[in-house]
Amino acid sequence: PPPPSAIPPPPPFPAMANTIYWFRKALRLHDNPALVQAIGGSGSVNPVFVLDPWFVRSGRVGANRMQFLLQSLEDVDESLRG
């Protein structure tokens, strides 16, 4: 495979494109190059987070962990709106 420096960057989004950005696990905004590219190259970005029902029903999520996740999602929402 070519070295990372030889791989060209993805083409820019068309002007005024609408983009869906799927937050899967990492909810960080400050070091998220894919999100930065989506915001910089789109007319609008629609962030999406899917809360898998299995995750909730599996018994692996306690009340504190769920509360932390919900608060983190609220923080992300506020930051993106700000």
N, CA, C and O atoms as a MOPAC input file, in Angstrom:
PM7 MOZYME 1SCF
protein

 N      0.83700 1    -1.19700 1     0.00000 1
 C      0.00000 1     0.00000 1     0.00000 1
 C      0.87700 1     1.25300 1     0.00000 1
 O      2.00900 1     1.21000 1     0.48100 1
 N      0.37400 1     2.35600 1    -0.52800 1
 C      1.16000 1     3.58800 1    -0.53900 1
 C      1.31100 1     4.14200 1     0.87300 1
 O      0.45700 1     3.90900 1     1.72800 1
 N      2.39400 1     4.87200 1     1.11600 1
 C      2.54500 1     5.47900 1     2.44600 1
 C      1.42800 1     6.49300 1     2.67800 1
 O      0.88100 1     7.04000 1     1.72100 1
 N      1.08300 1     6.74800 1     3.95400 1
 C     -0.03400 1     7.66100 1     4.24500 1
 C      0.10900 1     9.02300 1     3.58300 1
 O     -0.89500 1     9.62500 1     3.20000 1
 N      1.32000 1     9.51900 1     3.44200 1
 C      1.48800 1    10.83700 1     2.84400 1
 C      1.16700 1    10.83500 1     1.34900 1
 O      0.92400 1    11.89400 1     0.77100 1
 N      1.16400 1     9.64600 1     0.71200 1
 C      0.88700 1     9.56000 1    -0.71500 1
 C     -0.60100 1     9.39900 1    -1.02400 1
 O     -1.01000 1     9.47500 1    -2.18200 1
 N     -1.40200 1     9.17700 1     0.00900 1
 C     -2.83300 1     9.00800 1    -0.19900 1
 C     -3.45900 1    10.39600 1    -0.29800 1
 O     -3.35200 1    11.18800 1     0.63900 1
 N     -4.10300 1    10.69900 1    -1.41100 1
 C     -4.68200 1    12.03600 1    -1.55700 1
 C     -5.86500 1    12.21900 1    -0.61800 1
 O     -6.54900 1    11.25000 1    -0.28700 1
 N     -6.11300 1    13.45700 1    -0.18400 1
 C     -7.27100 1    13.69400 1     0.67600 1
 C     -8.55200 1    13.47500 1    -0.12000 1
 O     -8.54000 1    13.54100 1    -1.34900 1
 N     -9.64400 1    13.21900 1     0.57000 1
 C    -10.90700 1    13.03900 1    -0.14400 1
 C    -11.29600 1    14.32800 1    -0.84400 1
 O    -10.90900 1    15.41000 1    -0.40200 1
 N    -12.04800 1    14.23400 1    -1.92000 1
 C    -12.46700 1    15.45100 1    -2.61800 1
 C    -13.37200 1    16.27300 1    -1.72200 1
 O    -14.05200 1    15.72100 1    -0.85600 1
 N    -13.39100 1    17.58800 1    -1.91600 1
 C    -14.26700 1    18.41800 1    -1.08900 1
 C    -15.73200 1    18.13400 1    -1.40400 1
 O    -16.08100 1    17.69300 1    -2.49800 1
 N    -16.55900 1    18.39700 1    -0.42800 1
 C    -17.99000 1    18.23600 1    -0.64600 1
 C    -18.45900 1    19.28100 1    -1.65000 1
 O    -17.91400 1    20.38400 1    -1.68900 1
 N    -19.45000 1    18.95600 1    -2.45300 1
 C    -20.00800 1    19.98200 1    -3.35000 1
 C    -20.56800 1    21.14500 1    -2.53000 1
 O    -21.02600 1    20.95900 1    -1.40300 1
 N    -20.52400 1    22.32500 1    -3.10000 1
 C    -21.03900 1    23.50100 1    -2.39400 1
 C    -22.49300 1    23.27700 1    -1.99800 1
 O    -23.29300 1    22.76500 1    -2.78100 1
 N    -22.80800 1    23.65500 1    -0.81000 1
 C    -24.15900 1    23.59300 1    -0.26100 1
 C    -24.69700 1    22.16300 1    -0.12200 1
 O    -25.91000 1    21.95900 1    -0.07100 1
 N    -23.81600 1    21.19800 1    -0.06300 1
 C    -24.26400 1    19.82100 1     0.15000 1
 C    -24.80600 1    19.67100 1     1.56800 1
 O    -24.35900 1    20.35300 1     2.49100 1
 N    -25.75000 1    18.79400 1     1.72700 1
 C    -26.24100 1    18.43800 1     3.04900 1
 C    -25.51200 1    17.17500 1     3.46800 1
 O    -25.40000 1    16.22500 1     2.69300 1
 N    -25.01900 1    17.16900 1     4.69400 1
 C    -24.21500 1    16.05900 1     5.17600 1
 C    -24.81400 1    15.49900 1     6.44700 1
 O    -25.26100 1    16.24600 1     7.31800 1
 N    -24.82100 1    14.18300 1     6.55000 1
 C    -25.19000 1    13.51500 1     7.79600 1
 C    -23.89100 1    13.03200 1     8.42400 1
 O    -23.11200 1    12.32000 1     7.79000 1
 N    -23.66300 1    13.42200 1     9.67100 1
 C    -22.47700 1    12.95800 1    10.39200 1
 C    -22.95000 1    12.02500 1    11.49200 1
 O    -23.71300 1    12.42100 1    12.37400 1
 N    -22.48900 1    10.77700 1    11.43200 1
 C    -22.91500 1     9.74800 1    12.37300 1
 C    -21.89500 1     9.64400 1    13.49300 1
 O    -20.77300 1     9.18600 1    13.27800 1
 N    -22.28500 1    10.06900 1    14.68700 1
 C    -21.45600 1     9.84700 1    15.87000 1
 C    -21.65600 1     8.39700 1    16.28000 1
 O    -22.76900 1     7.98700 1    16.61100 1
 N    -20.58900 1     7.62800 1    16.25900 1
 C    -20.71900 1     6.22100 1    16.61400 1
 C    -20.29700 1     5.98500 1    18.06000 1
 O    -21.10400 1     5.52900 1    18.87000 1
 N    -19.06800 1     6.28300 1    18.38900 1
 C    -18.59800 1     6.08200 1    19.76300 1
 C    -17.99800 1     7.36200 1    20.31700 1
 O    -18.38500 1     7.81600 1    21.39300 1
 N    -17.06800 1     7.93900 1    19.59900 1
 C    -16.38400 1     9.13600 1    20.08300 1
 C    -17.28500 1    10.35000 1    19.92800 1
 O    -17.72900 1    10.67600 1    18.82700 1
 N    -17.54400 1    11.00700 1    21.03300 1
 C    -18.37100 1    12.20500 1    21.00000 1
 C    -17.52300 1    13.46500 1    21.10400 1
 O    -18.05100 1    14.56000 1    21.29900 1
 N    -16.21100 1    13.31100 1    20.97400 1
 C    -15.32300 1    14.47500 1    21.06100 1
 C    -15.48800 1    15.34400 1    19.82500 1
 O    -15.65500 1    14.84100 1    18.71400 1
 N    -15.43900 1    16.63700 1    20.03100 1
 C    -15.54300 1    17.57600 1    18.91700 1
 C    -14.19500 1    18.19000 1    18.57500 1
 O    -13.93000 1    18.48400 1    17.40900 1
 N    -13.34200 1    18.38800 1    19.56900 1
 C    -12.11600 1    19.15400 1    19.37100 1
 C    -11.05900 1    18.44800 1    18.52600 1
 O    -10.18600 1    19.11400 1    17.97100 1
 N    -11.10800 1    17.15500 1    18.41400 1
 C    -10.09400 1    16.44100 1    17.62800 1
 C    -10.75400 1    15.41300 1    16.70800 1
 O    -10.37100 1    14.24400 1    16.68200 1
 N    -11.73800 1    15.86800 1    15.96600 1
 C    -12.51900 1    14.99100 1    15.10900 1
 C    -12.39300 1    15.47700 1    13.66400 1
 O    -13.21700 1    16.27500 1    13.21600 1
 N    -11.37200 1    15.01000 1    12.92200 1
 C    -11.13400 1    15.53400 1    11.57200 1
 C    -12.29500 1    15.29200 1    10.60100 1
 O    -12.53700 1    16.12000 1     9.72300 1
 N    -13.00300 1    14.19400 1    10.73900 1
 C    -14.12500 1    13.93500 1     9.82900 1
 C    -15.24700 1    14.94800 1    10.05900 1
 O    -15.87000 1    15.41700 1     9.10600 1
 N    -15.49700 1    15.27900 1    11.30500 1
 C    -16.52400 1    16.27100 1    11.60900 1
 C    -16.10000 1    17.65000 1    11.11600 1
 O    -16.91500 1    18.39500 1    10.57300 1
 N    -14.83300 1    17.98700 1    11.30500 1
 C    -14.32000 1    19.28100 1    10.83500 1
 C    -14.49100 1    19.38700 1     9.32100 1
 O    -14.90500 1    20.43000 1     8.81400 1
 N    -14.17700 1    18.32300 1     8.60600 1
 C    -14.32900 1    18.34000 1     7.15000 1
 C    -15.80200 1    18.47300 1     6.76400 1
 O    -16.14000 1    19.21600 1     5.84200 1
 N    -16.66300 1    17.76500 1     7.45800 1
 C    -18.09200 1    17.84800 1     7.14800 1
 C    -18.62100 1    19.26100 1     7.37300 1
 O    -19.37700 1    19.78200 1     6.55300 1
 N    -18.22500 1    19.87500 1     8.47800 1
 C    -18.69300 1    21.22800 1     8.78300 1
 C    -18.12400 1    22.23000 1     7.79300 1
 O    -18.83000 1    23.12800 1     7.33300 1
 N    -16.85400 1    22.07900 1     7.46700 1
 C    -16.19800 1    23.02900 1     6.58100 1
 C    -16.62800 1    22.93000 1     5.13400 1
 O    -16.50800 1    23.90600 1     4.39400 1
 N    -17.12000 1    21.79100 1     4.71300 1
 C    -17.40900 1    21.60900 1     3.30500 1
 C    -18.86400 1    21.39400 1     2.96600 1
 O    -19.18300 1    20.94700 1     1.86400 1
 N    -19.75900 1    21.70500 1     3.89700 1
 C    -21.17300 1    21.42700 1     3.64800 1
 C    -22.01900 1    22.65500 1     3.89700 1
 O    -21.65300 1    23.54600 1     4.66300 1
 N    -23.15800 1    22.67900 1     3.23200 1
 C    -24.12700 1    23.73300 1     3.49300 1
 C    -24.76600 1    23.54000 1     4.85200 1
 O    -25.01000 1    24.50600 1     5.57400 1
 N    -25.03500 1    22.29900 1     5.19800 1
 C    -25.57200 1    21.98200 1     6.52100 1
 C    -25.11000 1    20.59300 1     6.92000 1
 O    -24.93400 1    19.71000 1     6.08100 1
 N    -24.91900 1    20.42300 1     8.21200 1
 C    -24.51100 1    19.13400 1     8.76700 1
 C    -25.59000 1    18.69500 1     9.73900 1
 O    -25.98800 1    19.44800 1    10.62800 1
 N    -26.05300 1    17.47900 1     9.56200 1
 C    -27.06100 1    16.89600 1    10.43400 1
 C    -26.41200 1    15.80000 1    11.25700 1
 O    -26.22400 1    14.68800 1    10.76300 1
 N    -26.06000 1    16.09700 1    12.52200 1
 C    -25.42800 1    15.07600 1    13.35200 1
 C    -26.44500 1    14.04200 1    13.81900 1
 O    -27.59100 1    14.37100 1    14.12600 1
 N    -26.00400 1    12.78800 1    13.86700 1
 C    -26.88700 1    11.68500 1    14.25300 1
 C    -26.16200 1    10.80700 1    15.25700 1
 O    -24.97900 1    10.50700 1    15.09400 1
 N    -26.87200 1    10.39900 1    16.28800 1
 C    -26.38100 1     9.39000 1    17.22600 1
 C    -27.49600 1     8.38900 1    17.40600 1
 O    -28.62600 1     8.76800 1    17.71600 1
 N    -27.19800 1     7.11600 1    17.21700 1
 C    -28.21100 1     6.07000 1    17.34600 1
 C    -27.96500 1     5.32600 1    18.65400 1
 O    -26.90100 1     4.74200 1    18.86100 1
 N    -28.94100 1     5.35500 1    19.51300 1
 C    -28.85200 1     4.61500 1    20.76200 1
 C    -29.44500 1     3.23100 1    20.52100 1
 O    -30.66100 1     3.06500 1    20.42700 1
 N    -28.57100 1     2.25700 1    20.42500 1
 C    -28.97200 1     0.88600 1    20.12900 1
 C    -29.76700 1     0.31100 1    21.30300 1
 O    -29.26800 1     0.28800 1    22.42800 1
 N    -30.98200 1    -0.14600 1    21.06100 1
 C    -31.77400 1    -0.71900 1    22.15100 1
 C    -31.07800 1    -1.89600 1    22.83800 1
 O    -31.26500 1    -2.10600 1    24.03600 1
 N    -30.28400 1    -2.65800 1    22.10000 1
 C    -29.55400 1    -3.77300 1    22.70900 1
 C    -28.62600 1    -3.25900 1    23.79000 1
 O    -28.49100 1    -3.88100 1    24.84300 1
 N    -27.98400 1    -2.12200 1    23.53900 1
 C    -27.06000 1    -1.53400 1    24.50000 1
 C    -27.77300 1    -1.25900 1    25.81900 1
 O    -27.22900 1    -1.50900 1    26.89500 1
 N    -28.97400 1    -0.75100 1    25.72300 1
 C    -29.74100 1    -0.40300 1    26.91700 1
 C    -30.26400 1    -1.65000 1    27.61000 1
 O    -30.19500 1    -1.75700 1    28.83400 1
 N    -30.78400 1    -2.58900 1    26.84000 1
 C    -31.41800 1    -3.77500 1    27.42400 1
 C    -30.43900 1    -4.87200 1    27.80200 1
 O    -30.82500 1    -5.83300 1    28.46700 1
 N    -29.18600 1    -4.75400 1    27.39600 1
 C    -28.23600 1    -5.84200 1    27.62000 1
 C    -27.87500 1    -6.02900 1    29.08100 1
 O    -27.29900 1    -7.05400 1    29.44500 1
 N    -28.19700 1    -5.07200 1    29.91500 1
 C    -27.82600 1    -5.16900 1    31.31900 1
 C    -26.40200 1    -4.70500 1    31.56800 1
 O    -25.93000 1    -4.73100 1    32.70400 1
 N    -25.70900 1    -4.28100 1    30.51200 1
 C    -24.32400 1    -3.83500 1    30.65000 1
 C    -24.24600 1    -2.34200 1    30.95300 1
 O    -23.16000 1    -1.79800 1    31.14700 1
 N    -25.38800 1    -1.69300 1    30.99200 1
 C    -25.41000 1    -0.25500 1    31.19900 1
 C    -26.12900 1     0.05000 1    32.50900 1
 O    -27.32800 1    -0.19100 1    32.65600 1
 N    -25.37400 1     0.57700 1    33.43700 1
 C    -25.96700 1     0.98100 1    34.69700 1
 C    -26.55000 1     2.38100 1    34.58100 1
 O    -26.37000 1     3.06500 1    33.57300 1
 N    -27.23600 1     2.78600 1    35.60900 1
 C    -27.89100 1     4.09900 1    35.60900 1
 C    -26.87600 1     5.22300 1    35.46900 1
 O    -27.12200 1     6.18900 1    34.74700 1
 N    -25.73600 1     5.11100 1    36.15000 1
 C    -24.73200 1     6.17300 1    36.06900 1
 C    -24.13500 1     6.28000 1    34.66700 1
 O    -23.93300 1     7.38100 1    34.15400 1
 N    -23.85900 1     5.14600 1    34.06000 1
 C    -23.29400 1     5.17200 1    32.70100 1
 C    -24.29800 1     5.76100 1    31.70900 1
 O    -23.92200 1     6.54300 1    30.83500 1
 N    -25.54600 1     5.39600 1    31.84000 1
 C    -26.57300 1     5.93400 1    30.94000 1
 C    -26.72800 1     7.43600 1    31.15200 1
 O    -26.86000 1     8.18900 1    30.18700 1
 N    -26.71300 1     7.87400 1    32.40600 1
 C    -26.82000 1     9.30900 1    32.69500 1
 C    -25.63700 1    10.06300 1    32.09600 1
 O    -25.81000 1    11.15000 1    31.54700 1
 N    -24.42700 1     9.49000 1    32.19900 1
 C    -23.23400 1    10.11700 1    31.62100 1
 C    -23.37800 1    10.23600 1    30.10300 1
 O    -23.06500 1    11.28000 1    29.52900 1
 N    -23.84500 1     9.18300 1    29.46100 1
 C    -24.03000 1     9.20900 1    28.01200 1
 C    -25.03800 1    10.28400 1    27.60900 1
 O    -24.79100 1    11.04400 1    26.67300 1
 N    -26.15500 1    10.35200 1    28.30000 1
 C    -27.18100 1    11.33800 1    27.97300 1
 C    -26.67100 1    12.76300 1    28.19400 1
 O    -26.95000 1    13.65400 1    27.39100 1
 N    -25.92300 1    12.98100 1    29.28100 1
 C    -25.34500 1    14.30500 1    29.52400 1
 C    -24.31100 1    14.65000 1    28.45800 1
 O    -24.22600 1    15.79800 1    28.02200 1
 N    -23.53100 1    13.66900 1    28.03900 1
 C    -22.53600 1    13.90300 1    26.98800 1
 C    -23.21400 1    14.27500 1    25.67900 1
 O    -22.74300 1    15.16400 1    24.96900 1
 N    -24.30400 1    13.61200 1    25.35400 1
 C    -25.04000 1    13.94300 1    24.13600 1
 C    -25.62900 1    15.35000 1    24.21700 1
 O    -25.63500 1    16.07800 1    23.22400 1
 N    -26.11700 1    15.73100 1    25.37900 1
 C    -26.61900 1    17.09400 1    25.54800 1
 C    -25.50100 1    18.11400 1    25.36800 1
 O    -25.70700 1    19.15400 1    24.74300 1
 N    -24.31700 1    17.82500 1    25.91000 1
 C    -23.17000 1    18.72000 1    25.75400 1
 C    -22.77300 1    18.86500 1    24.29400 1
 O    -22.49100 1    19.96900 1    23.82900 1
 N    -22.75000 1    17.74400 1    23.56900 1
 C    -22.41700 1    17.78700 1    22.14400 1
 C    -23.45300 1    18.63300 1    21.39500 1
 O    -23.09900 1    19.46200 1    20.55600 1
 N    -24.71800 1    18.41600 1    21.70300 1
 C    -25.78400 1    19.16900 1    21.05300 1
 C    -25.61100 1    20.66800 1    21.29400 1
 O    -25.69200 1    21.46100 1    20.35700 1
 N    -25.37400 1    21.05300 1    22.54200 1
 C    -25.18800 1    22.46900 1    22.86800 1
 C    -23.97100 1    23.05100 1    22.15300 1
 O    -24.02200 1    24.17200 1    21.64600 1
 N    -22.88500 1    22.29400 1    22.11400 1
 C    -21.66100 1    22.77200 1    21.45400 1
 C    -21.86800 1    22.94800 1    19.95900 1
 O    -21.38700 1    23.92200 1    19.37900 1
 N    -22.56900 1    22.02900 1    19.33400 1
 C    -22.79700 1    22.13700 1    17.89600 1
 C    -23.75600 1    23.27200 1    17.56100 1
 O    -23.63700 1    23.89100 1    16.50400 1
 N    -24.68200 1    23.54400 1    18.43000 1
 C    -25.63500 1    24.63500 1    18.18600 1
 C    -24.99500 1    25.99700 1    18.44900 1
 O    -25.39900 1    27.00500 1    17.86900 1
 N    -23.98200 1    26.01500 1    19.33700 1
 C    -23.36300 1    27.27600 1    19.74000 1
 C    -22.47100 1    27.82000 1    18.73100 1
 O    -21.88000 1    28.88000 1    18.93600 1

